[in-house]
Amino acid sequence: MTTAAPEAPKKGLFGIRTRPYVHPYLGGVLLGIVLFLAFLLTRNGLGASGGLNRLVAAVEDLVVPGHIDRTPYLLKMAGGSLNPLDDWSVPVIIGAFLGGMASGLLNGRTKVEINKGPRISNRTRLIVAFIGGVLFAYGARMARGCTSGQALSGGATLSAGSWALMMCIFAGAYALAYFVRKLWN
């Protein structure tokens, strides 16, 4: 009788052994604590689209400052002597990025890959991902917040609009899944 050799531990980009993910219930509790602390310490919730929007406005103000001064929406955050980076949401988005990178590096999950089904090319997957990202970013601006801002922060404050938006996002995702399922099979 032969026994199979034990499987070698998987390693990430820098040769660090991949560790298992935290249990989802523990992760949810920890996220709830972070959200509570965000409300307590900053009087703001969590969200990503506002910080990303301000980073884009800062770059745009460097490249084409005249456009900022002619656009009322951008004028409120970057017009004249206003600094678009002077907002609570900018450190949140930078911290989320750096924290995610640190977690990926420390747990051996940092690697370059394209997740896709076997019947789809890398190019098609990247194009579909880009289109989906653009549509979701546009929707986040229309909804005045992304899923983290609306679902976490708005949902935690029992905002009816946030709950309605999340139901629409889930319904839209389920409806669209039927049409794009071939990309994953």
Residue pairs with C-beta under 8 A, 6 or more apart in sequence:
9 17
9 18
10 17
10 18
10 108
11 17
11 18
11 108
12 18
12 104
12 105
12 107
12 108
12 109
12 110
12 111
13 105
13 108
13 110
13 111
13 112
14 105
14 108
14 110
16 105
16 106
16 107
16 108
17 108
18 107
18 108
18 109
19 107
19 108
21 27
22 30
31 152
34 46
35 45
35 46
35 152
35 153
35 156
38 44
38 45
38 46
38 92
38 153
39 45
39 153
39 156
42 88
44 88
44 89
44 153
45 149
45 152
45 153
45 154
45 156
45 157
46 92
46 148
46 149
46 152
46 153
47 89
47 92
47 145
47 146
47 148
47 149
47 150
47 152
47 153
48 92
48 93
48 96
48 146
48 148
48 149
49 137
49 140
49 141
49 145
49 146
49 149
50 87
50 89
50 145
50 149
51 87
51 89
51 90
51 91
51 92
51 93
51 94
52 93
53 77
53 141
54 77
54 78
54 84
54 85
54 87
54 89
54 90
55 84
55 85
55 90
55 93
57 68
57 74
57 77
57 78
57 84
58 78
58 83
58 84
58 85
60 67
60 68
60 74
60 78
61 68
61 78
61 84
67 74
68 74
68 75
68 78
68 79
69 75
69 79
69 80
76 82
77 84
77 87
78 84
101 110
103 109
104 110
114 122
114 125
114 126
115 125
116 122
116 125
116 183
116 184
117 182
117 183
117 184
117 185
118 185
119 182
119 183
119 185
120 128
120 182
120 183
120 184
124 183
125 183
128 180
128 183
136 146
140 146
140 147
143 150
143 165
145 153
145 154
145 162
145 165
147 166
147 169
150 159
150 161
150 162
150 165
150 166
151 162
151 165
151 166
153 162
154 161
154 162
154 163
154 165
155 162
155 163
155 166
